Amino acid sequence: MQLQRLLSITRKAVDEYAMIQEGDHIAVGISGGKDSLTLLYALHGLKRFYPQHFELSAVTVDLGFPDFDLEPIRELCGKMQVPYRVVDSDIYQILFDVRKESNPCSLCAKMRKGALNQAVKEMGCNKVAYGHHMDDIIETMLLSLIFEGRFHSFSPRTYLDRMDLTVIRPLMFLNEADVIGFQHQYDLPVQKKKCPVDGYTKRQYAKELVQQLNREHPGAKERMFHAILSGNIQGWPERILHKRER
């Protein structure tokens, strides 16, 4: 996937869910994976021509995984002239050495987001951007249906009143396959975390289930995504479908 297409799809989400306003300072949460690095490219490119001017920074919460090298990401942010902050943490040690968690994902996410949001506020940002794409939204919906008994997925834009911080997800209209294509096209400096439970989570189960459903019923993924967009999910902002500025 070319950068121009990435910017077009990103702007569609930003416009239709009013993710960016004049004077925003947005922090991109960089995990080291393909999604967050693609998001960094997208917002960096959008910043050059978007009618609402905004500032861009990047932040990584280092969970403490062994051999997790952030220098290539630091170099990329330097080339883009995007301020970059790394927050050191003991999350890996707490989860696997101290608590010896067999199902650490929920606690890990809570601790990581807490550290990230705190850093974002300290950097003077009013918004934080996550790299969730279409597949993530669909998988979350399935997990909610199967394990919680409700039709729900995370919102394109969420205001966290206790932090006075807004979370946005500008890649929501992007397929994971497109992200993978962009990663290879632009040789993104992806840094893998060697998590002991990677590939054995409920999230992985949902990912494989979506893939199976789409193989057996072509177009199922797109129809599920359409159901989410039109499902009046509690907490979702109104979608703005008027013609965008040219």
N, C-alpha and C positions, 0 to 999 in steps of 0.2 A: 504494500500500500504506500502511495506517495504522500508526502507531507501536505500537499494541497487538499487531498481528500480527507486527511485527518482533521485539518483545520475546518473544513466545511461541516463535517459531522459534529465536531466539538461545538462549533458556533450554533448549530441547530439546537443542541441541548441547552446551551447557555441562554439563547434567546427565548426558547419556548418555556423555560422554567425560571427566567429572570434571575440567573445565578450571579451576575456581576453588575454592580452599580458604580457610578462615578466615584473615584477616590478610594476604592477598596484596596486593601493590602492582603493579598492571598498567599498563604503558605501551601506549598505542595508537599504532602506527606510522602516521602521517598522511602519505600521499603527496601529498595535494591532490585526489585523484580521488574519484569517487562511492562506491567500495567502502569506503575507510578512513573517510570521513566518516559513512557509514551505520553502520559499526562503532562509531564514537564515540557516536552517538546511542543505539545498542543497549546498550552497556555503561553509559553514563550513566543510561539508564532502568532497567536491571537493578539497578544499584547501590542504588536506592531501596528495593527490596523483597526482594532475594535473601537467603536465610537465612544464607549465609556472607558476612560483612562483608569488603569489600575497598576499597582506595584506587585511584584512577584518575588517571593523568597522560597526556599526549600529547607526541609528539616527531616532528619532521620533519627529515629530512636534505635540506637544500637542495643539489641537485646542481649548481647554478650555471647553469641554463637562463635565457636572456634573458627579461625581462618576466614572471617568475614571482613573483606577488604573494601573499604569505602573510598580509597584514593581515586579510582577511576571516576567515581561519581563526583567527587570534589573537583576533579579536573574538568569534567563536563560543565558543571555549574560555573566554574571560573571562565570557561570559554563563552558561556552564555551571559556572563556578568549578572548571574543570579546569586544573591547572598545565600550561603548554605551553612546550616548549623547541624552538628551531630550531638545528640544527647546520649551520654553513656548511661547504662543501666545494668542491673544484676538480674534481670527478668529470667534469663535462661537458667542461671544458677539457682534461683529461688524455685522455679518450676520443676526442674529435673534433678537437682542435687539435694536441695533441702526438703521440698515437699514431695518429691518423687511422684508427680502427677501422671496418671495413666491417660487422663482425658484433659489436657491442659489448655485446649483452644479458647474456651470461654474466658478463663482467668487471664490468659496471655493477652487476648484482645482488650480486655478491660484495663489491664495494667499498661499496655502499650498506648492505648488511646488517651489514658489519663496523663501519661508522660508527654505525649505529643501535644495535646491541647494546652497543657501548662507552658510548654516551650513556645508554642505559637503565640500565646498571649504575651509572654515575656518579650517576643520579637516585635510586638506592636501590630500584629495582624488581626484583622477582624473576621477573616474567613480562612478555612482550611479545606483544601481540595483532596479528595480521595480518588484513587484510580479504578474504582469499580466500573465494570462495563456491563453490557446487556446480559451476558451469560451469568454474571454474578447476581444480577437482579432476579433472573429467572430461577436460579438455584436457591436463592434465599426464599423465594415464594414457595418452592416445593418443600423445603425444609420446614417452613412455617406450617404448611398444610399437613405434612406427615407427622411432625413431632409436637405441634402446638394446637392443631385443630382450628386454624384460622387462616384466612386469605390475607397475606401481608407481605411486604418487602420493604427494604429501606428506601427512603425518599430521595428524590433528586436534590432537594434543598431542605436542610433541617436547622432550625435555630435552637441552640443549646442555651437556655436561659440562665442556668447556673454559672456558665462560663462566659456569657455574653459573646458567643462565637457561633458563626454559621458554617455548617458543613455543606459542601457542594460536590456533585459527582458529574463532571463535564463529559465523561466518556460513556455515559449511559446508553447512547445509541450505537455504540461500537461493538461489533462482534469480537469475541476473543481471537478468532482466526485472523481478523484484520490486525489486531495488536501483534500477533505472532509475525505476520507479514511485515509490519512496520519495524519490528525488532530486527529482523534479518536484513531488511532493506537498508537500514541506517546503522546497523552494527551497534546496537545499544549496549552499554557497559553493564549488563545484568550481573548482579552478585547474588548467588544462591545461598540461602541459609540452610544449613544441614540439620533441619528439625527432625528429631527421632520419630515423630508421628506423621510426618509428611507422607501423603498417599493412603493413609488409614483413617481418615476423618469422615464425619458425616457430610462435610462439604464435598469431599471427593466422591462419596456415594451419590450425592445429588448431581454432580457434574457428569458422572457416568450414566446416570438415569436419563438426564436430558439428552445426552448423545444417543442413547439407545432409542428413546422415543422419537427423536428426529430421524434416525435411520429407518425405523419401521413405519413412521408416518411423516414423510417429507413435508416440511413447513410447520411442523408442530411447535418448534421453538419460537418462530415468529408469531404464531397464533397465541402462544402463552404470553409472550411479551405484550402483544396488543391487549390481551385480557387484563394485564397489570395496568397498562396505561389508561384503560377505560373503566377500571374497576372501582373508582371512587374510594381508594384506600385511605383510611383515616390518617391524617397527618401529611398527606401529599399536597403540595401547592397546586393551584389552578394552572392548567397548561394554556399558554398563549399561542394561538395558531394563526395570528395575522401575518401578513407578508413581512419578511424581514427587510431592514434597510439595505440598500445596495451601495 
